[in-house]
Amino acid sequence: MKRTTVALDERLFERIRARARRERRQLQECVNELLALGLAAKSRRDKTADLPTFSLGKASVDVADREALHDLLESE
């Protein structure tokens, strides 16, 4: 197993340490598990397909113009 030094946010470190104590596990085990879960989740997000986009043409009305928007909705 590789050894390294990582600077963690103190609040994050305390949460991981509390989890390790609660689960009666070593801090190293919890850190490794959480890193693996985070990397797996990131990998799944990276693999999601981009949804297709379509042009709907020019807008019928400026949505910032309340009156024009109201008139358009009332006419339908």
N, C-alpha and C positions, 0 to 999 in steps of 0.2 A: 504494500500500500504506500502511495506517495505521501509525503509530508509537505505541508506548506503553511504559510502564515497568511491569514485573511483578516482584514480590519472590518469588523461588523459594527453596525449601529448598536448602541448600548441597549436600546429598547428591544431590538430584534434579538440580540444575544440573550437578554433576560427571558424573553418568551421561549426561546429554544431551550435554555437551561431549565426553566420551569417544566417544560414538556418532558425533558429527559428525567427530571426528578419524579414527576408524576407517573411516568411509565416505567420507572426504575431501570433506565437504560443509560448507557454512556452518552455524553454529549456528542462525541464523534459519530455514533450510530445515528442519532437524530439529525445531525447536520447532513450526513451522507444521504439519508432517506429523503429529507426535504429538498436537497439539491437535485436528486434523481427525479422526484415528483415534479419539480419546477421545470426541469429540462424536458421531461416527457410531455408536459402540458404545452410547453412552447413548441415542441416538435409537432404536436397535433394541430395547433393553431396555424403553423406554417404550411401544413399539408391541405388545409381547407381550400376548396376551389373558389376562385373568384366568380362572383355571379355576373352574368352578362348585363350590359347596360344598353339602353335604347334611347334614341332621341325622340322626344315627343313633339318636337317642333316648337315654334314660338308660342309663348303664353298668350292666352286670349285676353287677359287683363293683368294689370299690375297689381299684385296682391297687397302692395303697400297702400293702394288707393281703396279705402274702405267703401266709398260710395260706388265705385265701379264694380267692386267685388260683390257688394250687396245687390246691385242691379242685375249682374250676371246670374247670381243664385236665384233671384226672384223670377227671372225670365224662363227658368227651366222647369 
